[in-house]
Amino acid sequence: MGWTRIGRSAKADIPLDDPSVSRRHAILVHESGKPIRVLDDRSLNGVILNGKEVDWGRLTDGDELRIGAHCLFLLES
């Protein structure tokens, strides 16, 4: 199991230096044998998964994740 933090903080695993991103914006949760999940970490602008604001959601190959003004895509190999 692992956690990946996304945010404006320099301590984030995926730092996004942008005022539209909260210091602690979102968390990606990876568990063996399960889909990756995204959790909103009390952000101001929310987490948008495939065009819908979510508190949490499951990610699959090709999903679009918006964090502030940034657009991220999940690409599984």
Secondary structure, 3 states (H helix, E strand, C coil): CEEEEEECCCCCCEECCCCCCCCCCEEEEECCCCCEEEEECCCCCCEEECCEEECEEEECCCCEEEECCEEEECCCC
